[in-house]
């Protein structure tokens, strides 16, 4: 696992730093013992600004380990508190890109499910009805294009549930490429899946400016061919 470098930084100001996460990196420490992005970004900021006693870094949101793309961290406690409020109030538009093999039933639609976390198997199960201890989940999806037998989807989750996009797309019959945990026939040797956090759109809670931070697609021999399907709007 490589450390963070300037080339990984998508945006930075006094309060925030956005990183283009590599699929396979963990956001926070887990029982794997691998160095987390939280630690790597904290080290990067401390070294860049010559802070021998370390730098403040706040985790605002998370991405699953096999997911790539844009993730935002706070460099100040004020920035962390204010972004947490925006996420809580659903004033942040999250856009993901997903590659699936199966053709979705519609070119665009809204998925509404109840999700139940199986903590033993570490997966989230989706249901089309309310279930005890379940959490309501909603997302919008749209088919952006079709290439070499694969479909590129734009996904906007309206709620923030664990494994929400993965479980809801699988329940629709369209498991994400490489996501054998949710029904795709085979996993990736790189332990990644074709789900990419493309962008976050929000009003900067301190500067009060409209923000749109994007992450380019991974360059891994597969993802980059889908660039031809992307427009400036994505």
C-alpha positions as CSV (number, residue, x, y, z in Angstrom):
1,X,0.0,0.0,0.0
2,X,1.6,3.2,-1.2
3,X,1.6,6.4,0.8
4,X,-0.4,9.5,-0.2
5,X,1.4,11.9,-2.6
6,X,0.4,15.3,-4.1
7,X,-0.9,13.5,-7.2
8,X,-3.6,11.8,-5.1
9,X,-5.0,15.2,-3.9
10,X,-8.1,16.3,-5.7
11,X,-8.8,19.4,-3.7
12,X,-7.3,21.1,-0.6
13,X,-8.0,24.3,1.4
14,X,-7.5,25.3,5.0
15,X,-10.3,23.1,6.2
16,X,-10.6,20.1,3.9
17,X,-8.5,17.8,1.7
18,X,-10.1,15.5,-0.9
19,X,-8.2,12.4,-2.0
20,X,-8.6,10.0,-4.9
21,X,-8.8,6.7,-3.0
22,X,-7.3,3.6,-4.6
23,X,-9.5,0.5,-4.6
24,X,-8.2,-1.8,-1.9
25,X,-7.2,0.9,0.6
26,X,-9.0,1.0,3.9
27,X,-10.3,4.3,5.2
28,X,-9.9,3.6,8.9
29,X,-7.9,1.0,10.9
30,X,-9.4,-2.4,11.0
31,X,-8.2,-5.9,12.1
32,X,-6.2,-6.4,8.9
33,X,-3.3,-4.4,10.4
34,X,-2.9,-2.5,7.1
35,X,-2.1,1.2,7.2
36,X,-5.3,3.2,6.8
37,X,-6.0,6.2,4.6
38,X,-6.7,8.2,7.8
39,X,-3.2,7.6,8.9
40,X,-1.6,8.2,5.5
41,X,-3.4,11.5,4.9
42,X,-2.6,12.6,8.4
43,X,1.1,11.9,7.8
44,X,0.9,13.6,4.4
45,X,-0.6,16.8,5.9
46,X,1.8,16.8,8.9
47,X,4.9,16.5,6.6
48,X,3.6,19.0,4.0
49,X,3.0,21.7,6.6
50,X,5.9,20.7,8.8
51,X,3.9,19.8,11.9
52,X,6.3,17.7,14.1
53,X,3.5,17.0,16.7
54,X,1.2,15.7,14.0
55,X,-1.9,17.1,12.2
56,X,-5.6,17.1,12.9
57,X,-7.6,14.9,10.5
58,X,-11.2,14.1,10.7
59,X,-13.0,11.3,8.8
60,X,-16.2,12.8,7.4
61,X,-17.5,9.8,5.4
62,X,-16.3,6.4,4.4
63,X,-15.8,4.2,1.3
64,X,-15.7,0.4,1.4
65,X,-12.3,-1.0,1.0
66,X,-12.7,-2.4,-2.6
67,X,-14.3,1.0,-3.7
68,X,-12.2,3.7,-5.4
69,X,-12.7,7.4,-5.8
70,X,-13.3,10.7,-4.2
71,X,-13.2,10.9,-0.4
72,X,-13.2,14.1,1.7
73,X,-11.3,14.6,5.1
74,X,-11.4,17.6,7.4
75,X,-8.2,19.3,8.5
76,X,-9.9,21.3,11.3
77,X,-12.5,20.4,13.9
78,X,-14.6,23.3,12.7
79,X,-14.6,21.9,9.2
80,X,-15.4,18.4,10.5
81,X,-18.4,19.6,12.5
82,X,-19.9,21.7,9.7
83,X,-19.5,18.9,7.0
84,X,-20.9,16.4,9.4
85,X,-24.0,18.6,9.6
86,X,-24.3,18.8,5.8
87,X,-24.1,15.0,5.5
88,X,-26.6,14.6,8.3
89,X,-29.0,17.0,6.6
90,X,-28.5,15.4,3.2
91,X,-27.2,18.5,1.7
92,X,-24.3,16.7,0.0
93,X,-24.9,15.1,-3.5
94,X,-22.9,11.9,-3.8
95,X,-22.4,10.5,-7.3
96,X,-21.0,7.1,-8.0
97,X,-20.2,5.2,-11.1
98,X,-20.8,1.4,-11.3
99,X,-20.1,-1.1,-14.0
100,X,-22.5,-4.1,-14.2
101,X,-22.8,-7.0,-16.6
102,X,-26.6,-7.5,-16.5
103,X,-28.8,-5.0,-18.3
104,X,-30.9,-3.0,-15.7
105,X,-34.7,-3.3,-16.1
106,X,-35.0,0.4,-16.9
107,X,-32.7,3.1,-18.3
108,X,-33.2,5.1,-15.1
109,X,-35.1,4.5,-11.9
110,X,-35.3,4.8,-8.1
111,X,-34.6,1.8,-5.9
112,X,-36.3,1.7,-2.4
113,X,-35.4,-1.1,-0.1
114,X,-35.1,-2.1,3.5
115,X,-31.6,-3.2,4.4
116,X,-30.6,-5.6,7.1
117,X,-26.9,-6.0,8.1
118,X,-25.7,-9.6,8.6
119,X,-22.7,-9.0,11.0
120,X,-21.5,-12.6,10.9
121,X,-21.2,-12.7,7.1
122,X,-20.4,-8.9,6.9
123,X,-23.0,-8.4,4.2
124,X,-26.1,-6.3,3.8
125,X,-29.3,-7.9,2.6
126,X,-31.9,-5.9,0.7
127,X,-35.7,-6.5,1.0
128,X,-38.6,-5.0,-0.9
129,X,-40.6,-4.6,2.4
130,X,-40.0,-3.3,5.8
131,X,-38.1,-5.8,8.0
132,X,-37.5,-5.8,11.8
133,X,-34.3,-3.8,12.6
134,X,-33.9,-2.9,9.0
135,X,-33.0,0.6,7.6
136,X,-34.8,2.3,4.7
137,X,-32.5,2.9,1.7
138,X,-33.1,4.8,-1.5
139,X,-31.0,5.6,-4.5
140,X,-31.4,6.9,-8.1
141,X,-29.6,5.2,-11.0
142,X,-29.2,5.9,-14.6
143,X,-27.6,3.9,-17.4
144,X,-24.9,6.1,-18.9
145,X,-23.9,3.7,-21.7
146,X,-23.0,0.2,-22.9
147,X,-19.5,-0.9,-23.8
148,X,-18.0,-4.3,-24.6
149,X,-20.9,-6.2,-22.9
150,X,-20.9,-4.0,-19.8
151,X,-23.2,-1.2,-18.6
152,X,-22.0,2.0,-16.9
153,X,-24.4,3.3,-14.3
154,X,-24.5,6.7,-12.6
155,X,-25.8,6.2,-9.0
156,X,-26.9,8.8,-6.5
157,X,-27.6,7.4,-3.1
158,X,-30.2,9.4,-1.2
159,X,-29.4,7.7,2.1
160,X,-26.1,6.5,3.5
161,X,-26.3,2.9,4.5
162,X,-23.5,0.3,4.8
163,X,-23.0,-1.5,1.4
164,X,-26.2,0.3,0.2
165,X,-25.3,0.6,-3.5
166,X,-23.8,-2.9,-3.6
167,X,-26.8,-4.6,-2.1
168,X,-29.4,-2.6,-3.9
169,X,-27.9,-3.1,-7.3
170,X,-27.5,-6.8,-6.6
171,X,-31.1,-7.0,-5.5
172,X,-32.2,-5.4,-8.8
173,X,-30.3,-8.3,-10.5
174,X,-27.2,-6.2,-11.4
175,X,-24.3,-7.1,-9.1
176,X,-21.3,-4.8,-9.6
177,X,-18.4,-6.3,-11.6
178,X,-16.0,-8.0,-9.3
179,X,-18.3,-8.0,-6.3
180,X,-18.6,-11.7,-5.6
181,X,-19.7,-10.9,-2.1
182,X,-23.0,-9.7,-3.7
183,X,-23.4,-12.2,-6.4
184,X,-21.0,-11.4,-9.2
185,X,-19.6,-14.7,-10.5
186,X,-15.9,-13.9,-9.7
187,X,-13.9,-11.5,-7.7
188,X,-11.0,-9.3,-8.8
189,X,-7.5,-10.5,-8.1
190,X,-6.8,-6.9,-6.9
191,X,-9.7,-7.3,-4.4
192,X,-11.4,-4.3,-5.9
193,X,-14.9,-3.9,-7.4
194,X,-16.1,-1.6,-10.2
195,X,-17.7,1.0,-8.0
196,X,-16.2,4.5,-8.0
197,X,-17.0,7.5,-6.0
198,X,-17.1,10.0,-8.8
199,X,-18.0,13.3,-7.1
200,X,-19.3,15.3,-4.1
201,X,-21.4,18.4,-4.7
202,X,-22.1,20.7,-1.8
203,X,-22.0,24.3,-0.6
204,X,-18.7,24.9,1.3
205,X,-19.9,25.3,4.8
206,X,-17.2,28.0,5.6
207,X,-16.5,29.7,2.3
208,X,-20.2,29.5,1.3
209,X,-19.2,28.6,-2.3
210,X,-20.7,25.9,-4.5
211,X,-18.3,23.0,-4.6
212,X,-18.0,20.0,-7.1
213,X,-15.0,17.8,-6.5
214,X,-14.5,15.0,-9.0
215,X,-12.3,11.9,-9.1
216,X,-11.0,10.6,-12.4
217,X,-11.5,6.9,-13.2
218,X,-8.8,4.5,-12.0
219,X,-6.2,3.5,-14.6
220,X,-6.1,-0.2,-14.2
221,X,-6.6,-1.6,-17.7
222,X,-10.4,-1.8,-17.4
223,X,-11.9,1.3,-15.9
224,X,-10.3,3.9,-18.2
225,X,-12.1,2.6,-21.3
226,X,-15.3,3.9,-19.9
227,X,-14.1,7.5,-20.2
228,X,-15.6,7.6,-23.7
229,X,-19.0,7.3,-22.1
230,X,-18.5,10.2,-19.7
231,X,-19.6,13.7,-20.5
232,X,-18.5,17.0,-18.8
233,X,-21.7,16.7,-16.6
234,X,-20.2,13.6,-15.0
